[in-house]
Structures are given as C-alpha cells and as structure tokens.
Amino acid sequence: MILGMSVPLFTQLHVLISLVAIASGVIVAVGLNSNRAEPQWTALFLVTTILTSATGFLFHSRAIGPPHVIGALSLVILAVATYALYGRHLAGRWRATYVVTALLALYFNVFVGVVQAFQKIPALHRLAPNGSEPPFALAQLVVLAVFGLLGFRALRRFRVG
C-alpha cells in the first residue's frame, strides 16, 4: 500500500499525473517557442511535474538508484523554475533561467517516459530488452536533440511582456 492505495492503483495515478505533466509541458514548450506565456498551462505543468517527481519517491525501493537521482534533480530544477517565474517574474536573467529549467524538467519527464516505454511496451522491449541497445540510444538521442532545439529557439523567442 502507498498512501492508502494498492501499488497498482498508485502506479496508475503516478502515470496519469506524469502524462498530464508531459502534455501540459509540451503546450508550455510550444508557447515558449511562440512567445506565449500560457499561464494556466504553466501552472498545471509545474504542479503536475512536481507531483510526478515527489510521488516517484513513494515507490518501495531497496536502494537509491537513477530514478531517485533524476527525481531529486527534477525537484531542484522545478524549485528554480518556479522561483524564476513566480518569485522573480522572469526579470532579467531569470527569463533564461526559467526557460532552461522548465524545459529541462520536461526533458527529464520525457526521458523517463522513454525509459518506461522501452521497459513496459512489449514491441519496444523486444528492440531493447536491456535498455542499452541502439534503438533505445537512438530514441533518447532524438529526444535530447528535440529538446536542445526547443531550448535554443525558446531562449531566442520567448520575451516577457
């Protein structure tokens, strides 16, 4: 049991929150690249991404591993993004700080999503059963390249006010 829910039910809730975080994050990323702030989507993205990272720590684990490290990094990055947006109102260098941290938090969610997809979807798992085969590496490389391009463009295009 986790928070009074069975592990499968809690897992479904965690996955649902993660998917909402990714979907709202994509809308935020498109907005940043189109010079639109999308305040409601941004709030949803930040809250659900924080919840995704926080709920990930509630799963039973014998040792600290890569998911814990990514979750902790994500929470730190999200704290900076939230402060840049709501505390500093994107003034000066805080605009770039927000763009980088928001997109990095979204990247972490998508990165973990790709890992989970290769572990849980039979067709993908057959392509990369150990998570180190070329199809997995190529998928992660494509994700990294897309986020690099999104970040570069958002830094140039997104302006406050």
C-alpha positions in Angstrom: 0.0 0.0 0.0 1.1 3.5 -0.8 -0.9 6.4 0.6 -3.8 4.0 1.3 -3.8 2.8 -2.3 -2.8 -0.5 -3.7 0.6 -0.4 -5.5 -1.1 -0.9 -8.9 -3.6 1.9 -8.3 -0.9 4.2 -7.0 1.2 3.4 -10.1 -1.8 4.3 -12.4 -2.2 7.6 -10.5 1.5 8.4 -10.8 1.5 7.6 -14.6 -1.7 9.7 -15.1 0.0 12.6 -13.3 3.1 12.1 -15.4 1.2 12.1 -18.7 -0.7 15.3 -17.7 2.7 16.9 -16.8 4.2 15.9 -20.2 1.1 17.0 -22.2 0.9 20.4 -20.4 4.7 20.7 -20.6 4.5 20.3 -24.4 1.9 23.1 -24.6 4.2 25.3 -22.4 7.2 24.5 -24.6 5.3 25.4 -27.8 4.2 28.6 -26.1 7.7 29.5 -25.2 8.7 28.9 -28.8 5.8 31.1 -30.0 6.4 33.9 -27.4 3.2 33.0 -25.5 3.4 32.6 -21.7 0.4 30.2 -21.3 0.0 30.9 -17.5 -2.7 28.3 -16.8 -0.9 25.6 -18.7 2.4 26.6 -17.0 0.8 26.3 -13.5 -0.6 22.9 -14.4 2.8 21.8 -15.8 4.7 22.9 -12.8 2.3 21.4 -10.2 2.0 18.0 -12.1 5.7 17.8 -12.7 6.4 18.4 -9.0 3.9 15.8 -8.1 5.4 13.4 -10.6 8.8 13.7 -9.1 7.5 13.7 -5.5 5.3 10.7 -5.9 8.1 8.8 -7.5 9.9 8.7 -4.2 6.9 6.9 -2.6 7.5 3.7 -4.5 9.2 1.0 -2.5 12.9 0.6 -3.3 15.7 -1.2 -1.6 18.4 1.3 -2.7 18.9 4.7 -4.2 19.2 4.5 -7.9 18.9 6.6 -11.1 15.2 7.3 -10.7 15.9 8.8 -7.3 18.7 11.0 -8.7 16.6 12.2 -11.6 13.6 12.9 -9.2 15.8 14.9 -6.8 17.4 16.8 -9.7 14.0 17.5 -11.1 12.7 18.9 -7.9 15.6 21.2 -7.5 15.2 22.4 -11.1 11.5 22.8 -10.6 12.1 24.9 -7.5 14.4 27.2 -9.5 11.9 27.4 -12.4 9.0 28.2 -10.0 11.1 30.9 -8.3 12.2 32.4 -11.6 8.6 32.6 -12.8 6.6 33.5 -9.6 9.3 34.9 -7.4 11.4 36.9 -9.8 8.7 37.4 -12.6 11.2 36.4 -15.3 13.1 39.7 -14.8 16.5 40.0 -16.5 18.4 36.7 -16.5 15.5 34.9 -14.7 13.7 34.7 -18.1 16.5 32.5 -19.5 16.8 30.6 -16.2 13.1 29.8 -16.3 13.2 28.7 -20.0 16.1 26.4 -19.3 14.8 24.9 -16.1 11.2 24.4 -17.3 12.4 22.7 -20.5 14.9 20.6 -18.5 12.2 19.4 -16.2 10.0 18.5 -19.1 13.0 16.7 -20.7 13.5 14.6 -17.6 9.9 13.6 -17.7 10.1 12.6 -21.3 13.4 10.8 -20.7 11.8 8.7 -18.0 8.8 8.2 -20.2 11.0 6.8 -23.0 12.8 4.5 -20.4 9.4 3.3 -19.1 8.1 2.8 -22.7 11.0 0.5 -23.5 10.5 -1.4 -20.3 6.7 -1.8 -20.5 5.7 -1.8 -24.1 6.4 -5.3 -25.5 7.3 -4.2 -29.0 9.8 -1.7 -27.7 11.1 -4.0 -25.1 11.9 -6.6 -27.8 14.0 -3.9 -29.6 16.0 -3.1 -26.4 15.5 -5.6 -23.6 18.4 -4.2 -21.6 17.9 -0.5 -22.2 21.3 -0.2 -23.8 20.7 -1.3 -27.3 20.9 1.1 -30.4 17.1 1.6 -30.7 16.9 2.8 -27.1 20.0 5.0 -27.5 18.6 6.4 -30.8 15.3 7.2 -29.2 17.0 9.1 -26.3 19.3 10.9 -28.7 16.3 12.1 -30.7 14.6 13.3 -27.5 17.7 15.1 -26.5 18.1 16.8 -29.9 14.5 17.9 -30.0 14.8 19.4 -26.5 18.1 21.1 -27.5 16.4 22.7 -30.5 13.3 23.7 -28.4 15.5 25.2 -25.8 17.7 27.1 -28.2 14.6 28.5 -30.0 12.8 29.3 -26.8 15.7 31.3 -25.5 15.7 33.4 -28.6 12.0 33.8 -29.0 10.4 34.0 -25.5 10.3 37.5 -24.2 8.5 38.9 -21.1 5.6 41.3 -21.5 
